[in-house]
């Protein structure tokens, strides 16, 4: 029997459906020679200090730093987790082969490896590595299973991060709490949370210490166009009034007109961070909110794997792009000019050297089977439009600078005209 272990029940159901496993059991789905089970994210975690020695249960400066001779893992203390792990352990003990179907990333690798270690799995293990949950992607992934040993560096990177977080968090939290905490207050220190908090505090102090200052600008309207004095900001109203009195009622003379053409390339595809930034600017979504929304779209098979740090696609995605464009029929007005002819292949989009675990976030080419929430629709729209845009030519525009003068006071205006929207 082949046991497949996914990171979530919803993902397990998608995989089971493709594999032909139809019989629902307690904690897994069975059929066609497969047993497909799941975790709930992390089932295991690194042991706490007191799990290594009773001496570390009491918080004291004399026990710092706490560095275990060998790090160990344990089940998270939850009845539902213990129940599911017992099911997984029983399946793995009898398995002929295991397929690790965890999320294809560092954290996904760590989650499943810890479960297999805790379950004492000793049969061969393969790795499923896919970027979307479409039926085609899952089938293709199972045809190209890799040996788990190929992903050992990824697991070790995740393990190193977890150990580093433990060493810093456990030791620094106890140190700062014991030295600076008052009234039993715990001062939590972490690799991510502490520098993030420092940035927020620094920005807060900058805002608090900011002293707004008034300024004035001198403008005039000539032929329905606003011109602004090139002197820029006047620090006092008297200084501005002095120039104003010099020009009132005087003749405005155009002294120069210059035009310069320029090009604007299509926006880059999204990685997770740039998507979070854009959704915060446009819609006010928090980073966590955007992550939840794009994760939901991924699980609905509408977008590819979201936790990525690249804005590039690998070369093997290029042949699939016409099908993806054709599939997102809700954007047919935008995709129509691209279909039926060879798509451009730019190094700004397709570059294997810039892709490690996963490529940029793009649509899968499937349309929503049920209505999306308003927030999901916003994120989905961003991903689709950016994907379509990368195949359009550069936008050509011209900038026109016009300068004029009144009684030695110079004025300037700038206009932008789109010559070819691409």
C-alpha positions, -999 to 999 in steps of 0.1 A, spaced: 0 0 0 12 35 -9 6 61 18 3 97 7 4 124 34 -8 160 26 -6 191 48 -44 197 49 -76 176 46 -87 197 16 -55 190 -3 -57 153 6 -92 152 -9 -79 167 -42 -51 142 -44 -73 113 -34 -98 122 -61 -70 122 -88 -55 89 -76 -89 72 -76 -91 68 -38 -128 71 -30 -135 53 3 -135 77 33 -120 63 65 -114 78 99 -85 102 92 -77 90 57 -91 82 22 -84 48 7 -87 31 -27 -68 20 -59 -38 10 -39 -34 43 -20 -42 56 14 -43 94 15 -40 110 49 -32 145 62 -18 167 89 -33 199 102 -2 220 95 23 213 123 16 181 143 51 182 158 73 209 174 107 211 190 108 200 226 105 227 253 134 233 277 119 213 306 116 183 282 154 181 281 161 185 319 140 195 349 167 221 357 154 242 328 118 244 340 127 271 365 136 304 348 170 316 361 200 335 347 224 308 359 208 283 335 214 305 304 222 298 277 202 267 272 217 246 244 205 210 242 231 185 232 207 172 206 174 187 196 143 165 197 107 168 186 73 160 203 36 160 194 18 192 200 -5 188 230 -39 186 214 -64 157 215 -73 161 178 -36 161 168 -28 131 189 -57 112 174 -47 120 138 -10 112 145 -20 78 158 -39 71 125 -9 83 105 16 63 125 -5 31 120 -7 37 82 31 44 79 41 14 99 24 -9 74 32 12 42 52 -2 13 60 33 2 52 68 13 46 99 -8 53 132 9 26 155 -5 33 184 18 34 220 5 63 223 -18 85 246 3 108 247 32 81 247 59 61 220 41 91 198 40 98 202 77 63 195 88 61 162 70 96 150 78 90 155 115 58 135 113 76 107 95 104 107 120 80 106 149 60 78 133 93 58 128 85 53 91 112 31 75 100 24 40 111 43 8 98 79 6 90 99 -26 83 136 -29 54 151 -48 65 186 -60 37 207 -76 29 244 -78 -9 242 -82 -37 218 -72 -53 214 -106 -60 178 -117 -34 181 -145 -7 194 -121 -14 166 -96 -13 139 -123 19 153 -138 34 155 -103 28 118 -96 44 109 -129 75 128 -119 79 118 -83 114 124 -69 133 106 -42 129 124 -9 167 125 -5 168 151 -33 152 176 -9 174 169 21 190 204 19 155 220 20 147 200 51 180 209 68 174 246 60 139 244 76 154 225 106 182 251 110 156 279 110 135 262 136 165 255 158 177 291 154 143 304 164 143 281 194 178 292 206 171 329 202 135 328 214 139 306 245 172 321 257 166 358 249 130 358 262 141 344 296 171 368 297 151 400 290 122 388 312 145 381 342 165 413 338 138 438 327 104 423 332 83 438 360 53 424 378 57 389 362 56 404 328 70 382 300 91 400 274 89 378 244 118 380 220 118 364 185 138 364 153 110 380 133 88 397 159 115 417 176 131 434 146 96 440 132 85 456 165 117 477 164 108 490 129 73 499 141 86 517 172 112 536 151 85 547 127 62 557 155 89 579 170 95 595 136 59 603 133 57 616 168 87 639 163 76 652 129 71 689 129 49 700 100 59 733 84 37 755 62 49 764 27 35 782 -4 38 778 -41 32 803 -69 11 791 -98 -6 807 -128 -30 794 -155 -21 799 -191 -43 785 -219 -61 762 -194 -28 748 -182 -14 753 -147 23 765 -145 42 765 -113 72 787 -104 105 769 -107 116 784 -74 96 756 -57 83 761 -22 82 795 -5 90 792 32 71 825 40 40 841 25 59 874 22 85 859 -1 57 845 -23 38 878 -23 69 897 -34 71 876 -66 33 876 -70 32 914 -71 59 915 -97 39 894 -122 3 905 -117 -10 919 -150 23 912 -168 27 892 -201 34 855 -199 59 843 -225 66 807 -234 104 802 -236 108 765 -244 89 734 -254 107 701 -252 93 666 -258 110 633 -249 97 598 -256 99 571 -231 89 534 -226 73 517 -196 77 480 -193 48 458 -181 47 452 -143 65 422 -130 47 391 -119 39 388 -82 58 371 -55 41 369 -21 57 401 -7 49 423 -37 13 410 -38 9 418 -1 23 453 -6 0 460 -36 -31 447 -19 -23 468 11 -20 500 -10 -50 493 -32 -74 476 -8 -61 481 27 -55 443 32 -30 433 59 -1 410 49 -17 381 68 -51 388 52 -36 388 17 -18 355 25 -50 339 37 -68 351 5 -41 339 -19 -39 306 0 -76 302 -4 -73 308 -42 -45 283 -44 -67 257 -26 -95 265 -50 -71 257 -79 -73 292 -93 -37 303 -86 -3 287 -82 16 281 -49 16 314 -30 46 313 -6 72 323 -32 100 348 -33 106 352 -70 88 373 -98 101 350 -126 87 319 -143 108 288 -153 111 280 -190 89 250 -188 59 272 -180 62 290 -213 44 263 -234 15 263 -209 9 301 -211 -14 302 -241 -36 276 -225 -37 296 -192 -46 328 -211 -73 310 -230 -87 295 -198 -93 327 -179 -123 336 -200 -135 364 -177 -105 384 -191 -112 376 -228 -112 412 -237 -76 415 -225 -64 381 -237 -79 383 -272 -50 404 -287 -25 378 -274 -42 345 -285 -36 330 -319 0 342 -322 33 334 -306 37 349 -272 68 370 -265 93 352 -243 112 379 -223 141 373 -200 124 397 -176 97 370 -172 112 336 -180 145 329 -163 154 295 -148 183 310 -128 159 332 -108 136 303 -99 145 279 -71 116 261 -54 87 278 -71 79 303 -98 60 335 -95 23 336 -86 1 332 -117 -34 320 -125 -39 283 -133 -62 289 -162 -93 276 -144 -123 298 -138 -140 299 -104 -166 272 -100 -184 292 -73 -186 330 -67 -155 344 -49 -158 367 -20 -152 404 -28 -117 402 -12 -108 370 -30 -119 386 -63 -96 416 -57 -66 394 -52 -75 371 -81 -79 401 -104 -44 414 -94 -28 381 -103 -46 376 -136 -40 412 -148 -3 410 -140 0 377 -158 -18 390 -189 2 423 -189 37 406 -191 29 395 -227 19 430 -238 45 453 -255 60 482 -236 38 513 -233 53 542 -253 47 577 -240 60 612 -244 68 638 -217 64 674 -228 81 701 -207 69 737 -212 87 766 -196 76 803 -195 86 835 -179 70 866 -164 92 894 -152 122 871 -146 100 846 -126 102 813 -144 74 788 -146 72 752 -157 46 725 -165 49 689 -176 25 668 -195 24 631 -203 8 616 -234 3 579 -242 15 573 -278 11 535 -278 -5 518 -248 11 484 -258 
